[in-house]
């Protein structure tokens, strides 16, 4: 957290004192001094900064027994915290504060989060400021100096802005007209709000950054994130709606190869979380799949965030054999019905974290649907996942169980939805990637399903990276795994690939061959 009024200081969260929660520390950039600032009582999962004073005056807590949340506030550093607003499980809210009022993103009395103005003294709602019938409130922009509300974003398929400052709206539309079919987002602004840095988001080019001088209305291009791709023709991303078997409308994205005509082989690319979502724009993975000759389908299955609490809560206890996985199956059926693919055995499922779990679930619960799968750091046994969550997740553990189901206490339920107990159903080739230092999905989750498959003489490929965590952060390791994955996909769904060459500085090891299974 930072403030333009105190440019030499940063506020950061660290769990140095207690591994289960994050206290706030103040860093002085000139001296590199780190000073303890605000102690976490144990239940705070996020903090809110008052930029005018560069102090922590808001906090969001989670109750360990019922998953409810409370927004707390303090009026100065000298007075104790007090509860401002209570949110039962399934309701959510967060806070931005000024001197007399607070801006709340709130689900209370609405299906989608609304931006409301509430009294700082007692939390009473004064006014509903912004809402959408399709999506939750996204970004809330306040003036850098006087903190008046200027704009609110919403994202269903594409990012849209609702402006409360007419001059800001005029300038934004001026920029938008210069660039055409793009989404624009604010990256930073000066203290006077006269200079903007914006990101220009396209689907077929990497993100571009520009500077806009509001006084002279001049646009200065700064840079592209990946300028080396500018010479290539990249694929467009289409926003589509898929009707699930129970009528739920699923917002999805489809990326087709630039060359060739349908039908294509298909990669169902499942996002993690699962309480997250896919967005329109440049996506390196979907472009990679497309370049290799595959259509890429990304599904915002029920349980994804951003589409309201009914959509989010519809994913509760729906893992594995429930409707979250059914949504993925129905999206593949949509692809067949719309001639994206023609037969089941041209479909691969690919994902990380929850997407890795969905990959395993797809192969064990709908084995006829996929001809191969790629699982990156996916849990195979949900009880062992929950039992081994990192300390800093423990304030949220109850909410995890309310979302997933009672896998910690109901053995039958856990066995029903955990892929580990259904490995005999796997018929398709499987590639697994895992980081040995993953604090969320431990190496055990991959080891145990690999061992179970080998005991049943079911082939599996397994790559372990000793210096990686939850996903592959080091470029050599990322390139190594993608090189292996594209050969794997080419072998089973027939796309293009480059010959595999060992990547210098990659730490990849093969636990099956090297006897490293735990």
N, C-alpha and C positions, 0 to 999 in steps of 0.2 A: 504494500500500500504506500502511496506517495501523495504529496500535495505540492502544487506549484508555489505555494507560499513558504514551503520549507524544503527547497530543492536539495539541501545537503543531507536530508534525512530520509530513511526508509523504515517502514514498519513491516516486520516479517513474523511469521509463525514458526516456532521450533518446539519440538517435543523433547528437548534436552533434559528438563527437570523430571518429567513424567512421560514415559513413552506412549501413554494412552491418550494424551491430549496436548494441544498446542498452545503454549503461552505466547504472548506478543513481546517481541524484542525490538529495540530501536537501534538502527545502525547509522552512525555518522560517517558519511562517505569520505570526508577529508582526512579524518584521523583513523578510520576503520574501526573505531570503538563500537562495541556491541553492548548495549545497556538493557537490563531487564525492564520491561514496561508494564505489562498487565498479566496478572496470573489467571489461568483458566481454572475455575472451580471444579472442573471435571466433566461437565456436560455441555460445554460450548463447542459447537462444530464450525462456526464461522463468526467473523468479527466485522463490524462496520466502523469506518473511519469518518470522523468529522474533519473535513479538509481544512476548514477555516482555522482550526486550532491544532491540527495534526495530532489529535488524540482519539483514542478508542472510546466511543460513546454508545455503541450498539453491539448486540451479540444475539446469535441464534442458538438455542439449546435444543437437545433431543432427550426425551425421557427414556430411560433404559428399559422400562417395563411395558409401556403401551405405545411407543413410537410417536407420541405427540411432540409438538414443538412449541416453544415459547420465545417470543421476541422480547429481549430485555434492553433497557436503556438506562443511562445515567446522565444527569444534567450537567455534571462537572466531575472532575477527578476527586473532589472533596466529599461527594455524597454517595451513598450506596446505590447499587443496581436495583432497579425495580422492574417488575413484569409489566409489559405494555400490551401484548396481544397473545392469546392462546390459540393454537391450531391443533385440533384433534388429528389422529392418524388419518392420512388420506387427504388432508388439507395442507397447504403449504403457504409460506410467505417469507419475504425478506424486506429489508429496510434500507432507506437512504434518508439521512436526517438533515434538517436545517435548524434554525434557532427555535421556532415556534411550532413547526409541524414536522411530520415524517411522511415520506412517500413510501407506501407499502405495495409490494406485489402480492396480491392476495387471492386465494381460491375461495375465501369465505363468501357464501351466497352466490357463487358463480361457478360455472364449469371450467372456464378458461381463466387464467390469472388476469386480474384487472390491476391497473395502477390507480390507487386511491390515495387521497390526502387525509391524514388523520391528525388529531391533536396530539401534540407531544406530551401533554400533561396526563391524559387518561386513555389514549388510544381510540377515542371515538372518531368514527369516520365522518369527515366533513363533506367530501365530494368524490365521486368517481370520475377520474380524469381521462382514462383511455382503456379501451378493450377491443377485442376482436372476437367474432363468432367462430373463427377457425383455429386460432393459435394463441398461445400464451404471450404475455408481455415479454419482449426480448430486452434490448438495451434501453436504458433510460438516460437521456442526456440532460444534464443541468448546466447552466452557464458556469464557466470556470470560476467566476468571481462572485456573482451575487446569488448563485444557486437557484435561479428561477428555472422552471421546467421549459425545455426547448423542443425536445423531440422524443418519440418512443418508437421502437421498431417492433415488428411482428414478422414471423417467418412461418408460413404454411409450406408452400412449394418454393417461393422466392421471398427475399427480404423486402418488406415494405415499411415506409416511414410515415408516421403521423406527427405533423409539426404543430407546435404551439407558438412558434416564433416565425412570423411572416417573412422577415428578411432572411432568416436561415432557410426557409422553404424556397424562396426565390433563388438564392444562390445554389442550393442543392439541385434544383431543377435545371438551372443553367449548366451545371457540370454534367448532369445526367444526359442532357441533349447532345453534349459534345461526344459522348462515348457510346450511345446507342444501347444495345441489349446487354446491359451489365447490371450487377448489384453493386451499390456503393456502401461503404461503411467508414466510420470515423476512427482513425487510428490515434491521432493526438491533435490538440489545439493549443494555441498560446493563451496566456492569461487574459488577454483582451478579447479573445475569440475573433481575431482578425486574420489569423493564419491557420489554415487547416492542413493536416496531412490525412489523406483518405486512401483506402484500398479500393481498387477497381477489380471487381470479381467477375471473371468470365468462366464459361465452362470449357472452352477449347484453347485457352492460354493460361499461363501461370499468373498469379496475382500481381498486379501492377500497383505501384505506389506513386501518388502525385501530391504536389503541394499547391494549394489554392490560396491566393491573396485576395481577400474579400474587398479590400479597398480599391484595387486596380482591376479586379476580376480577371486575373491572369492565372493560367494553369501551367505549372512547371512539372514535367515528367521527372520522376526520380529514378526508379529502377523496377525491373521485373524480378520476381523471386527466382525464376529459372530461365534466364535469357537464352541459354543454349537451345531451348525448345522452340524458340520463335520461328526458326526456319522450317519447322515441320507442320504439317496439317494434322491437327488433333481432332478427336471426336467430340460431337455435341452431346450434351446430357439432356434427356427428355424427362419432364415431370409427368407421371402417369398416376391414375387411380385404379387400384385393383379391388374388386369386391370379394371379401372373404366369404366362406360358406355360410356364416350366420348373418351376412349383410353388412358387417363392419367395413368401412371404407378405408383402405390402406394407401397412404401417400408413399409413392415409390419413385425411384429414378432409374432410367434405362440408358445405358451408353452402348451404342452399336459401333462396330468397326467402320472406319472411314471408307474402306474399299470392300467391294463385294456386296452381295444382297442376301437377305434372309432366305432360308433359315441359317442361323449360326449355332455353333456350340455355345453353351451358356455357363457363365460363372455366377452363382448366387453368392454375393458378397455380403455377409451378415455383420452388422455393426455390433460393437461391444456395449458394455453398460450393465444390463440392458437398458438402464434408465438414461439413455442418451438418444441421439438421432442422427440420421444422415442429412446432408445439406446439398443444395444445388451449388455448382461451381467447379473449379478445377480440382480434380481428385487424382493424385498420382497413381493409385491402384487401379481405378477404373480405366484410366488411359493406358496403363500397362497391359491390362487384360485385352482392351480393344486393339492395341497394337499387335498383339499376338494372335488376333483373329477371333476373339470371343466377344459375345455380347455380355455386358455386366449388368446385373439386376440388383439394386439395393432397395430393401424393404424397410419402411418404418412400421414394423409390426406392432401390435398392441403391446402396451408396456413401455413403448418409446416415450421420451419426454418431449414437451413442447406443444402437445396437441390437446391439452386440457386434462383434468383429473379423471374424467370418465374413461378416456383412452388409456391413461397411465394405469389406473386401477383395474382396468379390464385384463391386465397382465398378471394380476395377483394370483398365485398358485396355479399358473398356466404354463409352467415350464415343461419341457419334454414331451409328454403325451397330450398336453393341453393346447389351447388356442394360440399361444405365442408361436409354437412350432407349426400348428396348422396354417397360420398366416403365411409362413414360408412355403409350405406345400402348395397352398392356393395360388401364390404368386408364380410358382413354376407352372402350374396348370394354366394360368393366364398366358404365360409365354408360349405354351404349346398352342392354345386356342387362337392366339394372334400371330402364329407362324414365325415367331422369333426362333423357335426350335421345332423340330418335328417329332422327335422321339425322346423318351425318358433318358436313354443311355448317352445323351449328349450334354448332361448337366453335372457340373462340379459344384460342391458347396465349400466355401472358404471363409474363415473368420478367426478373430482373435478374442480372447477373454470370453465374454458371453457368446460372441460369435464362434469361438472354438467349441464351447459347450454345445451350441446349436448344430455345429458340424457333426460332433459325436452323436447327438440326439438324432439328427437326420439319418445317419448311417445305421443306427440301431432300431429306430422306430418306424422309419420309412425306407427300408433297404432297397426297395425296388425303384426308388426315385432317383438316386444319384449313382453315377458311375465312378466317382472318386471324391475324396474330401481332404482338405488341408486345415488342420487344427493348430492354432498358435496359442499357447498358454491357456488352454481351455480346461475347466474343471471336469473331472469324470465321476466324482462321488461328492454329492453336495453336502453330506454330513461332514466329511473330512475337510471340505472347503470351509464350512462355517466354524468348525472346531479350531481351525488354524488361522483365522483372520488376524491381521496385525493388530497390535494393541490400540493403535489410533483409530481403528474401525469399531472398537467395542462400544462407544456411545451410540453407534448406528446399528448395532447387531440386531436389536429387536425389530427395527424396521426391515432389515434384510430378511428376517424370518417371516414377518408378516407378508412380505412381497413374494418370497419363494415358497413358503409353506413350512410346516414344523419338521424339517428334515433332521433337526437335532434330537427330537424326542420320539418321533413316529418312524420306526424302522421300516414298516411296510410302505409308507408314503415315500420315504427316501429311496428305497430300492426300486420303486415304481418309476421314478423320474430320473434316476442317476444312470448314465450310460454304462458305467462299469459293470452293472449287474445284468447287462443284456448284450455283452460282447459277442455271444454266439450268433447274433443276428447280422453281424457285419459281413457283407458280401463284397463290398467295394474296396479298392486300395485306399490306404490312409497314410498321409504324411503328417507327422507331429513335430512342432518346433517348441522348445521350452528354454527359458532362462533359469539357470541354477540358483540365482539370487532373488527370484520373484517373491516379494513379501505378501502378495495377495493370493495368487494361485501357485502354491508350492510345487516344487519339482515332483513331489509324490503323486500329484494328480495325473501327470503324464506317465510317470514310471509305472503306476499301478495298472493303468489300462493297457500299456504296452506288455507288461508281464502277463496279464490275463489273456491277451490275444495270442502271445507266443505259446502259452500253455495249451491253447486250443488249436495250435498250428495255423493261426490266421496271420497272414503276412502283414507287416507294418514297417514303415520307415520312420526313424526317430533321430532327430538332430538336437543336441544339447549345446548351449552356449554358457560356459562357466562364469563369464563376466557380465551376463545380462540379467535384467529383472523382468518386469511385467511388460514384455515386448522387447524389441531389438532396437536399442538406441544407437549403438556404435555402427557407423556406416559400413565397415567391412563385414560385420555380421549380418547386417540387413541385406547387403548385396549377395552374400553367400547363400542365405536362405532363399532369396528370390530366385537365384540361379538354379538351386535345387528344385524349387517349386515349379518353375516354368518347364523344366524337363519332365517333371512328374505330370503336370497338366497336359503337356504335348503328347505324352505316352498314352494317356487315357481318354482325352477328348480331342486330340488331333490338331492343336494349334501350332504356331511357329515357336521355335526356341533357339537359343544360341547354345553351342557346346559348353558344358560345364567346365570351368577352370577354377582351381583353388584360388580363393581371394587372399592376397597377402594381408597379414595381421588379423584375419578372422580366427576366432578361437573355437570354431565348430568341432565337436566331437560326436562320435556315433556310439551311444551307450550300449546298444545291442551287441555290436561287434567288439567293443572294447571292455565289456563286462562291467559297466558303470551303473547298472540299474540298482536302485536302492530298494 
